[in-house]
């Protein structure tokens, strides 16, 4: 499966985190929220500059700028 960034994922698509990019404090904040390598993310909704995600049973809203820093592997 190809590696891409979370910003490129479509609605209802599932992917696995392969890497986090960006500043250290941003990466630490993501890890504290549960965004770990190999975690599965499902894109619930894409609307404007926001993505609603389901990760390990929790829902999060992030903006596209942050989604461009999360490298993922597409699963479905």
JODA-V940807 format. One record per helix or strand. SS is the DSSP state (@ for helix, = for strand). FROM is the first residue (numbers start at 0). TO is the last residue. Records with the same first field share a line. If there is no record, write none. Layout:
SS = FROM-TO / FROM-TO
This chain:
= = 2-4 / 13-19 / 39-46 / 49-54 / 57-62 / 69-73
@ = 5-7 / 23-32 / 63-66
